[in-house]
Amino acid sequence: MAIPKAILELEFNHGAIYGEEEAAALMEVLSCSAPSTGPKVKEFEEAFADYCATRYGLAVTSATTGLQLAMIAAGVGPGDEVITTPISWISTANAAAALGAKVVFADVDPQTLNLDPASVARKVTGRTRVILPVHLYGQCCDMDALNEIAQHGNITVIEDCAHAAGGEYKGRKAGSLGDIGVFSFHQQKNIATLGEGGLVTTSRKELYEKMLSFRSLCCRTYDPKGKYLPIDETLLPMGKRYWYLDFDDIGFNYRMTDAQAAVGLAQLRKLDAFNERRIEIASIYSRELSGVRGLSVPYISPDTKHVFHVYCVLVQPEFGMSKEDFMWELCMEKRIKVWSHYMPIHLTTAYRNLGNGPGDCPVAERLFEQYVSLPIHPRMTDEAIGYLIESVRGLV
Ligand SMILES: Cc1ncc(COP(=O)(O)O)c(C=O)c1O
């Protein structure tokens, strides 16, 4: 029997949606030799910063590398502590751990699954250098409360906006709510730049300049008259004067290419429409599933515009089925690609080996036994949405 198209849609990974605009943008870049960090990267950085209402944007290879630059800009190193949530992709914590800092996991709010400011406040010490909230699933954290805690301790706030491009808190965009914001354009995110990509936002000049430098090996051109210039200026046409290179510190190559940035520009123009469709699908799910006994649909804080990178339900004991059985049935019987975002980071082998473990974040651990992500992406048809809803209801 042929597999209905609706089911196929639900089997797929949530891949990026590209169209003629991205194809045309790519052809244009190819005709200009497709450089790295050329004019399209600059344009993308400015457009994205403008969208978020920040002064600076810095395009990078991924959110993982963007988070690393943000930590470096905040001066994180051995002996420092970085407070973050256990419910995230491991990159969030790794950015601090890779620099020799201690990752301190605070617990989450049971309604939003986002970092709980009260728990964060209890974890602050004299060594806390950064608070790193993750706008989980596309919903911004309680940033007023977190910023206030940070202000008291002279702590840098780095927003992990990997899920939250276009998301808002009290009418302001994710990425403009702390000192630095870090976005992902991986193929599964709300917009994508050819498989991988990321961008860092900030309005603070000194943080931007540090990240700009470390993105490109801390390399500076040396003008014999004694003037040092950032590496980006080496993109000026050759022949004016011979400059040679010096390196201020141990940096990286986290530069984005113009091909990615050109696609990113086209995607940015579609971001709001993509998000509107995500929000529409989420509201249909919530309307149709909220009456199912033992199943909790996502709570949306009135302070936020939730952009539903992930749509997550809680399978509670009253549902009469464990989370594992729920996932198994939908996956194996109905061919719907469900997932669980994420295994709490403090329970992973890597972080257990660093001294973390069960009992550290009881709310997150209890929720982990319940949360399941249902497929959500703008290319889903109404037929696929209906099939998914009927499949979930059919489990009761
Ligand atoms: C919350 C969060 N932060 C960071 C990342 C890392 O993003 P990237 O894949 O662009 O490195 C991800 C990736 O899924 C993520 O979900």
PDBQT file of the ligand as one rigid body, heavy atoms in Angstrom, charges set to zero:
ROOT
HETATM    1  C1  LIG A 401      19.306  25.386  22.652  1.00  0.00    +0.000 C 
HETATM    2  C2  LIG A 401      20.425  25.139  21.677  1.00  0.00    +0.000 A 
HETATM    3  N1  LIG A 401      21.582  25.811  21.821  1.00  0.00    +0.000 NA
HETATM    4  C3  LIG A 401      22.608  25.633  20.972  1.00  0.00    +0.000 A 
HETATM    5  C4  LIG A 401      22.507  24.779  19.913  1.00  0.00    +0.000 A 
HETATM    6  C5  LIG A 401      23.673  24.591  18.997  1.00  0.00    +0.000 C 
HETATM    7  O1  LIG A 401      23.337  25.010  17.713  1.00  0.00    +0.000 OA
HETATM    8  P1  LIG A 401      24.238  24.633  16.464  1.00  0.00    +0.000 P 
HETATM    9  O2  LIG A 401      23.753  23.320  15.968  1.00  0.00    +0.000 OA
HETATM   10  O3  LIG A 401      23.980  25.732  15.480  1.00  0.00    +0.000 OA
HETATM   11  O4  LIG A 401      25.638  24.591  16.906  1.00  0.00    +0.000 OA
HETATM   12  C6  LIG A 401      21.332  24.057  19.700  1.00  0.00    +0.000 A 
HETATM   13  C7  LIG A 401      21.213  23.115  18.582  1.00  0.00    +0.000 C 
HETATM   14  O5  LIG A 401      20.257  22.442  18.409  1.00  0.00    +0.000 OA
HETATM   15  C8  LIG A 401      20.258  24.240  20.612  1.00  0.00    +0.000 A 
HETATM   16  O6  LIG A 401      19.112  23.571  20.458  1.00  0.00    +0.000 OA
ENDROOT
TORSDOF 0
